[in-house]
Amino acid sequence: MLSYKLAVRLIPTMTPTPTRKIFWADPYRRRFTAQVLERHEGERPSIVLNRTLFYPTGGGQPHDSGRLGDVRVLAVEQQNGRIQHFVDHWPSDDEEITGEIDWPKRLDHMQQHSGQHLLSAAFLDLLGRPTVGFHLSADSVTIDIPGSAPAAAELDQVLAFTQTIISEDRPIKSAVLPASEAAKMPLRKAPLVRFSLPSWG
């Protein structure tokens, strides 16, 4: 088993806090500035920021890529509310840094994920078959549904429904709501996460 030493250097004057996920407030934003809270040294050097636009791997969706200052972001992971940005080398900026996500990759993920929701809704509403798994990669998207493979006629029905919704060009709206308000909405899946959000900026 591969083992290595890990060193953590806390930047003085900075108080460790959960990373503010500004991609929730503005998923179309491409650039941001942030303060460096931690630098993790080891075989996989990483940086923790006070806020970020980089979406971490999770929920069947891969992480964002891009740059932090003059370095490439190779992977993004979340642990206990803190998002680690794994980089190819240390940036020259030590306290404040400018980040930029790979926008074509982010847009592709957004479109593919939205398409998955449409397909899942079609399979459930038309065939009574819920989605039990979802995975998005660089070149494919898969959803898992229970039972045997759908018949050709059923697939035609699902695709026709999905293409009709896409052609209507409906707006996609996102919101962060208190649990009491979310409970009143006709959600397909009850939220599993409970948290409070800091102010956006």
C-alpha positions in Angstrom: 0.0 0.0 0.0 1.3 3.4 -1.0 2.0 5.7 2.0 3.3 9.3 2.2 3.7 12.1 4.7 1.3 14.9 4.7 2.1 18.4 6.0 -0.4 21.2 6.5 0.6 24.8 6.8 -2.1 27.2 8.1 -1.7 30.8 6.7 -1.4 33.1 9.8 -4.2 35.6 10.4 -6.7 33.3 8.6 -9.4 31.4 10.6 -10.3 28.0 9.1 -13.9 28.0 7.9 -16.0 25.9 5.5 -15.4 26.9 1.9 -18.1 29.2 0.6 -19.6 27.5 -2.5 -20.3 30.4 -4.8 -21.1 28.1 -7.7 -24.5 27.6 -6.0 -25.3 31.3 -6.2 -24.0 31.8 -9.7 -23.3 28.7 -11.8 -22.6 30.8 -14.9 -19.8 32.8 -13.3 -16.3 31.9 -14.6 -13.8 33.9 -12.6 -13.4 34.7 -8.9 -10.9 35.8 -6.3 -10.4 34.1 -2.9 -8.1 34.0 0.1 -5.8 31.0 0.6 -6.6 29.3 4.0 -4.4 26.3 3.8 -1.7 24.7 1.7 -1.5 20.9 2.0 1.9 19.4 1.1 2.5 15.9 0.0 2.3 13.7 -3.2 -0.9 15.5 -4.0 -0.5 19.2 -3.2 -3.7 21.0 -2.6 -5.1 24.4 -1.5 -8.1 25.3 0.6 -9.8 28.6 -0.2 -12.3 30.6 1.7 -14.6 30.4 -1.3 -14.6 28.8 -4.7 -16.3 28.3 -8.1 -14.8 24.9 -8.5 -17.5 22.2 -8.2 -16.1 19.1 -6.3 -16.5 15.5 -7.4 -19.8 14.2 -6.0 -23.3 13.1 -6.7 -22.3 11.3 -9.9 -20.8 14.4 -11.4 -17.0 15.0 -11.9 -15.2 18.0 -10.6 -14.5 21.2 -12.5 -11.1 22.0 -13.9 -9.4 25.3 -14.5 -6.6 27.4 -13.0 -5.8 29.1 -9.7 -3.4 31.9 -10.5 -0.6 30.3 -12.5 -1.3 26.7 -11.7 -3.6 24.0 -13.1 -6.4 22.5 -10.9 -6.2 18.7 -11.4 -8.9 17.6 -9.0 -11.4 19.0 -6.6 -12.7 17.2 -3.5 -14.9 18.1 -0.5 -14.2 16.9 3.1 -16.3 18.2 6.0 -17.4 21.3 4.2 -13.9 22.2 3.1 -13.0 22.0 -0.6 -9.5 21.0 -1.5 -8.1 22.1 -4.9 -5.4 19.7 -6.0 -2.8 21.5 -8.2 0.2 20.6 -10.3 2.4 22.9 -8.3 2.3 25.8 -5.8 0.9 29.1 -7.1 3.1 32.2 -6.8 0.2 34.0 -4.9 0.3 33.1 -1.3 -2.7 34.9 0.3 -5.1 36.0 -2.4 -5.6 34.2 -5.6 -7.7 34.5 -8.8 -9.4 31.4 -10.1 -11.0 30.6 -13.5 -12.9 27.4 -14.3 -12.8 25.6 -17.6 -16.1 27.0 -18.9 -16.7 24.6 -21.8 -16.3 21.6 -19.4 -18.7 23.2 -16.8 -21.3 24.0 -19.5 -21.2 20.5 -20.8 -21.7 19.1 -17.3 -24.6 21.4 -16.7 -26.3 20.4 -20.0 -25.7 16.7 -19.5 -26.9 16.8 -15.9 -30.1 18.7 -16.9 -30.7 16.2 -19.7 -30.4 13.4 -17.2 -33.1 14.9 -15.0 -35.4 15.1 -18.0 -34.7 11.5 -18.9 -35.3 10.4 -15.3 -38.6 12.3 -15.2 -39.7 10.6 -18.5 -38.8 7.1 -17.3 -40.7 7.7 -14.0 -43.8 9.5 -15.4 -44.2 7.4 -18.5 -43.0 3.9 -17.5 -43.0 4.1 -13.7 -39.3 3.3 -13.5 -37.3 5.5 -11.1 -33.6 6.3 -11.5 -31.5 4.5 -8.9 -28.1 5.6 -10.1 -26.4 8.3 -12.2 -22.9 8.8 -13.5 -21.4 11.5 -15.7 -18.0 11.2 -17.3 -16.0 13.1 -19.9 -17.5 11.2 -22.8 -20.7 9.5 -21.5 -23.7 9.8 -19.2 -25.5 6.8 -17.7 -28.6 6.4 -15.6 -29.6 3.2 -13.9 -33.2 2.1 -13.7 -34.6 -1.1 -12.2 -35.8 -4.1 -14.3 -35.1 -5.4 -17.7 -34.0 -3.2 -20.7 -36.8 -1.0 -22.0 -38.5 -2.0 -25.2 -37.7 0.0 -28.4 -41.2 1.5 -28.3 -40.7 2.6 -24.7 -37.4 4.3 -25.5 -39.1 6.1 -28.4 -41.7 7.4 -26.0 -39.2 8.5 -23.5 -37.1 10.3 -26.1 -40.1 12.0 -27.7 -41.1 13.4 -24.3 -37.6 14.6 -23.5 -37.1 16.3 -26.9 -40.5 18.0 -26.6 -39.5 19.5 -23.3 -36.1 20.6 -24.7 -37.7 22.2 -27.7 -39.9 24.3 -25.4 -36.8 26.0 -24.0 -38.1 26.1 -20.5 -36.1 28.2 -18.0 -34.2 26.3 -15.3 -34.4 27.9 -11.9 -32.5 27.1 -8.8 -33.1 28.2 -5.2 -31.9 27.4 -1.7 -34.9 27.2 0.6 -35.5 26.5 4.3 -36.5 22.9 4.9 -40.0 24.0 5.9 -40.6 25.6 2.5 -38.9 22.8 0.6 -41.3 20.4 2.2 -44.3 22.2 0.6 -42.9 21.7 -2.9 -43.7 18.7 -5.1 -40.1 17.4 -5.1 -39.3 14.1 -6.7 -36.7 13.4 -4.1 -36.5 14.7 -0.6 -33.3 16.6 0.2 -30.9 14.6 2.4 -28.7 17.5 3.4 -29.4 20.1 6.1 -27.2 23.1 6.3 -27.1 26.9 6.8 -25.6 29.1 4.2 -23.3 32.1 4.7 -23.9 35.3 2.8 -22.8 35.2 -0.9 -20.1 37.4 -2.2 
